[in-house]
């Protein structure tokens, strides 16, 4: 009986052991351009936060590992920035002192702005009490006077042009408002009144310089783009780029208007593809697409875990060729939509937690930055194969398991063609044992207000180790990936 039970246990063990997946890679396979669209720009909270030391430290840290070029944030026209006021006679008074500090600071730190033109200054608002429930209470009302709105936008653009020059400003993006299809816009009816806002703003900017790039509709859940482009074409309104948003945990009904069963991991790129088709079918089929907000699902504090790396890699694989830039929301947890963040690791959006703690997502972005700028086609849905200019191969592979679900480890054999036998390779990874700052935080007792020394300790303890130097076994390399591991393999040709 004991022998029979042992045989049964061994048999079951054989059945549940992860099978090895074989991925074949031809180093001389045809390539296509692979711009790093996922790290071109990042989102952040609101304009005034850029004046904080903590914000700029996080910006520098993320810039160091991604070399991102643009940052987007809300509320450059919020009263706390002080752009618009009125004197005792009701005449407009403009003040760009904080605007200058905000944009000067970004440029000094090596990034340019995506200028989201929002929200309404209270004294310019048709309804001064139309406040969004965010902690900083942005006003979402249309203007009380289109003449005064036009004058403010033109003066804003002229000031920027005088300060930064045409050549610099022509490299910025001007995006009209934020998510006007939901409660960030109080115009009635929403779509028609937003189109009026867009028309005025786009023409105002172009009247100052035709080289300023303006776009929209900056909608939530991939909405309105086809109607927006139809309106712009019929009314000869300038559009230089299309922007929209979509998150992995947006509902299928909101994104697509259907009841399909679409996994969260596939929703963002399905939405991007939908908008891309709408652009191509419009009267302006060549417009660039900027996906100016996205992130992975937020349940179970997944955004603080190694899951982000695998989900990010999968999104890169699926969205390649669809968007000119995708802006991960956000690069930092210096963020106050719900008020000051009470403690690190509460499931917020950023790559760096409160206090400057590098999250697993920070390390995942640092790995994927190393991918080459040419992509070699590969049919495997868990692999991205790229090539650098020097001929080296860089392969990302992952084992994606959704939050709330269970999954086991995975064995992968990479089999190479047209590579020298026993070639040198380097392996790095982000998983529960590498770059897991959440575990380091819990090991310290999850302090609500970690000290600088504790932050330094967490970052030091989770810093990715030196590359693991290996050699191919002839023409192949065997790897094991735990759930949600992200692995990067660099092979010298």
C-alpha positions in Angstrom: 0.0 0.0 0.0 2.8 2.4 0.9 4.6 1.7 -2.4 1.3 2.3 -4.3 0.8 5.6 -2.6 4.4 6.6 -3.3 4.0 5.8 -7.0 0.7 7.8 -7.1 2.4 10.8 -5.4 5.4 10.7 -7.8 3.0 10.4 -10.8 1.0 13.4 -9.6 4.2 15.3 -9.1 5.2 14.6 -12.7 1.8 15.8 -13.9 1.9 19.2 -12.0 5.6 20.0 -12.6 5.8 22.9 -15.1 6.5 21.8 -18.6 9.4 23.5 -20.4 8.5 26.0 -23.1 10.8 26.3 -26.0 11.3 29.7 -27.7 13.3 29.8 -30.9 15.2 32.9 -31.8 16.9 33.6 -35.1 19.6 36.3 -34.5 19.5 37.1 -38.3 15.8 37.2 -38.5 14.1 40.2 -40.2 13.7 43.2 -37.9 11.4 46.2 -37.7 11.9 49.5 -35.9 11.2 49.3 -32.2 11.0 52.9 -30.7 10.7 52.9 -26.9 7.2 54.3 -27.0 6.4 53.1 -23.4 9.0 55.3 -21.8 8.7 58.4 -24.0 6.5 60.2 -21.5 5.1 59.8 -18.0 2.2 61.3 -16.2 2.1 63.0 -12.8 -0.4 64.6 -10.5 -0.8 68.3 -10.9 1.2 71.3 -11.9 2.1 72.8 -8.5 3.6 69.5 -7.3 6.5 70.0 -9.7 7.8 72.7 -7.4 8.4 70.2 -4.6 11.8 68.7 -3.9 10.4 65.2 -3.6 8.7 65.4 -7.0 12.0 66.5 -8.7 14.0 63.8 -6.9 11.6 61.2 -8.2 11.7 62.7 -11.7 15.5 62.5 -11.7 15.5 58.9 -10.4 13.0 57.8 -13.1 14.8 59.8 -15.8 18.1 58.1 -14.9 16.7 54.6 -15.7 14.3 55.4 -18.6 15.6 58.7 -20.1 12.0 59.8 -20.6 11.4 63.0 -22.5 8.0 64.4 -21.6 5.9 64.7 -18.5 2.1 65.4 -18.3 0.2 66.8 -15.4 -3.2 68.5 -14.6 -4.2 72.0 -13.5 -1.7 74.5 -15.0 -4.6 77.0 -14.8 -5.7 76.1 -11.3 -6.0 79.0 -8.9 -3.0 77.7 -6.9 -0.8 78.5 -9.9 -2.2 82.0 -10.1 -2.4 82.5 -13.8 -5.8 84.3 -13.9 -7.3 86.9 -11.6 -9.4 90.0 -12.0 -8.9 93.5 -10.6 -11.4 95.5 -8.7 -13.0 96.6 -11.9 -13.3 93.1 -13.2 -10.5 93.4 -15.7 -8.3 90.3 -16.3 -4.9 90.1 -14.6 -2.4 87.5 -15.6 0.5 86.2 -13.5 3.0 83.6 -15.0 5.5 83.6 -12.1 4.7 80.0 -11.0 4.2 78.9 -14.6 7.8 80.0 -15.3 9.1 78.1 -12.2 7.2 75.0 -13.2 8.4 74.8 -16.8 11.9 76.1 -16.1 12.3 73.4 -13.5 11.2 70.6 -15.9 13.6 71.8 -18.7 16.4 72.1 -16.2 15.8 68.4 -15.3 15.8 67.3 -18.9 12.1 66.8 -19.7 9.6 68.8 -21.7 5.9 69.3 -20.8 2.8 67.9 -22.3 0.8 71.1 -21.5 -2.6 69.9 -20.4 -4.7 73.0 -20.6 -6.9 72.7 -17.4 -8.7 73.5 -15.2 -10.9 76.6 -15.1 -9.7 79.6 -13.0 -12.5 80.3 -10.5 -13.0 84.0 -11.6 -13.2 82.9 -15.2 -15.7 80.1 -14.5 -19.3 80.2 -15.6 -20.0 78.3 -12.4 -17.5 79.0 -9.7 -18.9 76.2 -7.6 -18.4 73.5 -10.2 -15.7 71.7 -8.2 -14.4 68.2 -8.9 -14.2 66.0 -5.8 -10.5 65.7 -6.0 -8.7 66.9 -2.9 -7.4 70.0 -4.6 -10.9 70.8 -6.0 -10.3 71.7 -9.6 -13.1 73.8 -11.2 -14.6 72.0 -14.2 -16.9 74.7 -15.5 -16.9 76.2 -19.0 -15.7 79.8 -19.1 -18.1 82.6 -18.4 -16.8 84.4 -21.5 -15.2 82.9 -24.6 -13.6 86.3 -25.3 -11.8 86.2 -21.9 -10.9 82.5 -22.4 -9.4 83.3 -25.8 -7.4 86.3 -24.4 -6.0 84.2 -21.6 -4.9 81.3 -23.8 -3.3 83.7 -26.3 -1.5 85.6 -23.5 -0.4 82.3 -22.0 1.0 81.1 -25.4 2.7 84.4 -26.1 4.4 84.4 -22.8 5.7 80.9 -23.3 6.9 81.8 -26.8 8.7 84.9 -25.5 10.4 83.0 -22.7 11.3 79.7 -24.5 11.4 80.6 -28.2 9.7 79.0 -31.2 12.1 76.2 -31.7 11.7 75.0 -28.1 8.0 75.4 -27.9 7.4 73.6 -31.2 8.7 70.5 -29.4 6.0 70.7 -26.7 2.5 69.2 -26.9 -0.6 71.2 -25.9 -3.5 69.0 -24.9 -6.9 70.5 -24.4 -8.4 69.6 -21.0 -8.6 66.2 -19.3 -11.2 63.5 -19.7 -14.1 65.9 -20.7 -16.4 62.9 -21.3 -16.7 62.3 -17.6 -16.9 64.6 -14.5 -13.8 66.6 -15.3 -15.9 68.8 -17.6 -19.1 70.5 -16.7 -20.3 71.8 -20.0 -23.8 70.9 -21.3 -24.1 68.9 -23.4 -20.7 67.5 -22.6 -19.4 66.6 -26.1 -20.7 69.6 -28.0 -19.5 72.0 -25.3 -16.1 70.4 -25.2 -15.7 70.7 -29.0 -16.4 74.4 -28.5 -13.7 74.6 -25.9 -11.3 72.7 -28.2 -12.1 74.9 -31.2 -11.4 78.1 -29.3 -8.3 76.8 -27.6 -6.7 75.3 -30.7 -7.3 78.4 -32.8 -6.0 80.6 -30.0 -2.7 78.7 -29.8 -2.3 78.6 -33.6 -2.9 82.3 -33.8 0.2 82.8 -31.6 2.3 80.4 -33.6 1.2 77.8 -36.2 4.1 75.6 -35.0 2.5 74.9 -31.6 1.2 71.3 -31.5 -2.3 71.0 -30.2 -4.5 67.9 -29.8 -7.3 66.1 -27.9 -9.8 65.0 -27.0 -7.9 63.5 -23.9 -10.9 61.4 -23.1 -11.3 58.6 -20.6 -11.9 55.1 -21.8 -11.0 55.7 -25.4 -14.1 57.7 -26.1 -15.2 60.4 -28.6 -12.2 60.1 -31.0 -14.2 59.4 -34.1 -16.7 62.2 -33.4 -13.8 64.5 -32.5 -12.0 64.0 -35.7 -15.2 64.3 -37.8 -16.0 67.5 -36.1 -12.5 68.9 -36.6 -12.5 68.0 -40.3 -15.9 69.4 -41.0 -15.1 72.7 -39.2 -11.5 73.0 -40.2 -10.2 73.0 -36.7 -6.4 72.3 -36.3 -5.4 69.0 -34.8 -1.8 67.9 -34.6 -2.2 64.7 -32.5 -4.9 62.6 -31.0 -4.9 61.8 -27.3 -7.0 59.4 -25.2 -6.8 57.3 -22.1 -7.5 53.7 -21.1 -6.7 51.6 -18.1 -6.5 47.9 -17.7 -9.2 47.9 -15.1 -11.6 50.1 -17.2 -14.7 48.1 -17.9 -15.2 46.4 -21.3 -18.5 48.3 -21.7 -16.8 51.7 -21.1 -13.9 50.9 -23.5 -15.8 49.1 -26.3 -19.5 49.3 -25.6 -19.8 45.6 -25.5 -20.2 42.7 -23.0 -17.2 40.7 -24.4 -15.0 38.8 -22.0 -11.7 40.6 -22.5 -8.9 39.9 -19.9 -7.7 43.0 -18.2 -4.2 42.4 -19.5 -5.5 42.9 -23.1 -7.8 45.8 -22.6 -5.4 48.7 -22.9 -4.0 47.7 -26.3 -7.4 46.6 -27.6 -8.5 50.2 -26.8 -5.4 51.7 -28.4 -6.0 49.6 -31.5 -9.6 50.8 -31.6 -8.5 54.4 -31.5 -5.8 53.8 -34.1 -8.4 52.4 -36.5 -10.6 55.4 -35.9 -7.7 57.8 -36.8 -6.9 55.8 -39.9 -10.5 55.9 -41.0 -10.8 59.6 -40.5 -10.0 62.6 -42.8 -6.7 62.9 -40.9 -5.4 59.3 -41.1 -1.7 60.1 -40.3 -2.2 61.9 -37.0 0.1 60.7 -34.2 -1.6 58.9 -31.2 -0.5 59.8 -27.7 -2.0 57.5 -25.1 -1.6 60.0 -22.3 -2.8 57.9 -19.4 -2.7 54.1 -18.7 -1.8 51.7 -15.9 -2.2 48.1 -14.9 -5.1 46.9 -12.7 -5.1 48.3 -9.2 -6.8 45.6 -7.2 -5.0 43.9 -4.3 -2.3 46.7 -4.4 -1.0 45.1 -7.5 0.7 48.3 -8.6 3.2 47.9 -5.7 4.2 44.4 -6.6 6.3 42.6 -9.2 3.1 42.0 -11.3 3.7 45.4 -12.9 6.8 44.3 -14.7 5.2 41.3 -16.4 2.0 43.4 -17.2 4.1 46.2 -18.6 6.1 43.9 -20.8 2.9 42.3 -22.1 1.5 45.7 -22.9 4.6 46.7 -24.8 4.4 43.6 -26.8 0.7 44.1 -27.7 0.8 47.9 -28.3 4.0 48.0 -30.4 3.2 49.9 -33.6 -0.1 51.3 -32.4 0.8 54.4 -30.3 3.5 57.0 -30.8 3.9 57.4 -27.1 2.2 55.8 -24.0 2.3 57.8 -20.8 2.3 55.6 -17.7 0.2 57.2 -15.0 2.4 58.0 -12.9 6.1 58.1 -12.4 5.8 59.2 -8.8 3.6 58.8 -5.7 4.0 62.5 -5.0 0.3 62.7 -5.8 -2.7 64.1 -4.0 -5.9 63.4 -5.9 -7.3 61.9 -2.6 -5.2 64.1 -0.3 -1.7 63.6 1.0 -0.8 59.9 0.8 -0.8 58.6 4.4 2.0 56.0 4.0 4.0 54.1 1.4 2.6 51.1 -0.5 -1.1 51.8 -0.5 -1.5 50.7 -4.1 -0.8 54.1 -5.8 0.2 54.6 -9.4 3.8 55.6 -9.3 7.2 54.0 -9.9 8.4 55.5 -6.6 6.5 55.2 -3.4 6.2 58.0 -0.8 9.6 59.1 0.4 11.4 58.1 -2.7 11.2 54.3 -2.4 11.9 52.4 -5.6 9.0 50.1 -6.3 9.3 46.8 -8.3 7.8 48.8 -11.3 10.8 51.2 -11.1 13.1 48.2 -11.5 11.0 46.7 -14.3 11.2 49.9 -16.3 14.9 50.0 -15.8 15.2 46.5 -17.3 13.0 47.1 -20.3 14.9 50.3 -21.0 17.7 48.0 -22.1 15.8 46.5 -25.0 17.2 47.2 -28.4 15.7 49.6 -31.0 15.0 46.8 -33.6 12.5 44.1 -32.9 12.8 40.5 -34.3 9.4 39.0 -34.8 8.5 36.1 -32.5 5.2 34.2 -32.1 5.5 33.5 -28.4 3.1 35.7 -26.4 5.4 36.0 -23.4 8.6 37.2 -25.2 10.0 40.3 -26.8 13.1 39.8 -28.9 15.2 42.8 -29.9 18.5 43.7 -31.4 20.9 46.6 -30.6 22.9 48.5 -33.1 26.0 46.5 -32.2 24.2 43.2 -33.1 23.6 42.1 -29.5 20.3 40.4 -28.7 18.1 41.6 -25.8 15.2 39.4 -24.9 12.5 40.1 -22.4 10.4 37.2 -21.1 7.8 37.0 -18.4 5.4 34.8 -16.5 2.2 36.8 -16.1 -0.3 35.9 -13.4 -3.2 38.3 -12.8 -3.9 39.8 -9.3 -6.2 37.5 -7.4 -5.3 34.5 -9.5 -2.9 31.7 -8.9 -0.2 30.4 -11.1 2.9 28.3 -11.0 6.5 28.7 -12.1 7.5 28.3 -15.7 10.6 26.8 -17.4 11.7 28.3 -20.6 14.4 27.2 -23.0 15.7 29.8 -25.4 17.1 28.2 -28.5 19.2 30.4 -30.7 20.0 30.3 -34.4 22.9 32.1 -36.0 24.7 32.7 -32.7 28.2 31.5 -31.8 28.1 28.3 -29.8 28.4 28.9 -26.0 28.0 32.7 -26.5 28.3 34.9 -23.5 25.0 36.1 -22.0 23.8 38.2 -19.0 20.6 37.6 -17.1 18.7 40.1 -14.8 15.3 39.8 -13.4 12.6 41.5 -11.3 10.4 39.1 -9.2 9.6 38.4 -5.6 13.3 37.9 -4.8 14.7 40.7 -6.9 13.6 44.3 -6.6 10.8 43.5 -4.2 10.7 46.7 -2.1 7.2 45.9 -0.8 8.7 42.9 1.0 11.6 45.0 2.3 9.0 47.6 3.6 7.1 44.9 5.4 10.3 43.5 6.9 10.8 46.9 8.5 7.4 46.6 10.1 5.6 48.7 7.5 6.5 52.1 9.1 3.9 54.8 8.4 6.5 57.5 8.1 9.8 55.8 7.2 13.0 57.8 7.9 15.5 58.7 5.3 17.7 56.0 6.6 15.0 53.4 6.2 14.3 54.6 2.7 18.0 54.3 1.8 18.1 50.9 3.4 15.1 49.6 1.4 16.5 51.0 -1.9 19.9 49.5 -1.1 18.5 46.1 -0.2 16.4 45.9 -3.3 18.8 47.3 -5.8 19.1 44.9 -8.7 22.4 42.9 -8.3 25.1 42.9 -10.9 24.2 41.0 -14.1 24.4 37.3 -13.8 27.1 36.3 -16.4 26.4 33.0 -18.1 27.1 31.2 -21.3 24.8 29.4 -23.6 24.8 25.6 -23.4 25.7 25.2 -27.0 22.8 27.1 -28.7 20.4 27.3 -25.8 19.7 28.8 -22.4 17.4 27.4 -19.8 15.6 29.7 -17.4 13.0 29.3 -14.6 10.5 32.1 -14.0 8.4 32.3 -10.8 4.9 33.9 -11.1 5.1 37.5 -12.4 8.8 37.3 -13.0 10.3 39.6 -15.6 13.6 38.4 -17.0 16.0 40.2 -19.4 18.6 38.2 -21.3 21.4 40.0 -23.2 23.4 37.9 -25.6 26.6 39.1 -27.3 26.6 38.2 -30.9 
